[in-house]
Amino acid sequence: MEIMIHDRLGALAHPKRLDLFRLLMRRYPDSVAAGEIAEALAFKPNTTSTYLNALKTAGLIEQSRSGTSLQYTANLPAVRSMFDELLGGCCQNRPDLCLQTSETRVRLNPHRIMNALFICTGNSARSIMAEAILNTEGKGLFRAFSAGTAPSESPNLNVLELLRQKGYDTSLLRSKSVDEFTAPDALEMDFVFTVCDHAANESCPAWPGQPMSAHWGLPDPVKAEGTHAQRQLAFQQAYGLLRNRITAFANLPFETLDRISLQHKVDDIGRMAD
């Protein structure tokens, strides 16, 4: 049966279903488990299932299976089709109302330093490591910062010790709130990366300057269990994965990439394995 535009708009008309759809759009192109969706939005499991089925019936999301877990992702072609149909008559006659011009390249000035913000929940481990790594490995092209949606009092001591052992300056590293970067007079970011799933599932603040964003999730080494050696290994593995991703990011040809091409690149980096 053909899915009509009013079916899709109707599926999004319910505020809770819209919240769910927005979560999946924030996490795109990643898929998200049903249980994680329920936890992030404080839905009961049966309510989550009902909302997911409604969005899936409307063709706005897709379902897959990973082991025993059902995973969901936004169906971007269907979303684009919906907006094309919704704005079609307008754009055929008045394309100036619907099309936004953009610069061909992201970085027109090769001497401009780009700002990048790494976010996780506590801003004590993963985002702190990412800030230190990019400031050192970024070839002078970047100024890196980190923040938390519910920041800890201070960075994790194991993280600070690991970074010092690897030669990083930790004197300026501190745990801080994302609120410092959303104020009207805040420094504008070029990139915002979430490095934990919990932060990525939360509603996006209105970032000054409309920076490019991507999700680079990885396990929290602070929650690692086992022997002392196993817990220390978790920190080493998190550091290694972040360094690989950040090195790949810093080596992208920013002067030749437009925003769409660059978005695909940073999304791909977020799926890099250790």
Summary of the structure (lengths in Angstrom):
residues: 274
radius of gyration: 20.3
end to end distance: 43.3
largest distance: 66.8
contacts: 824
relative contact order: 0.12
helix: 50%
strand: 14%
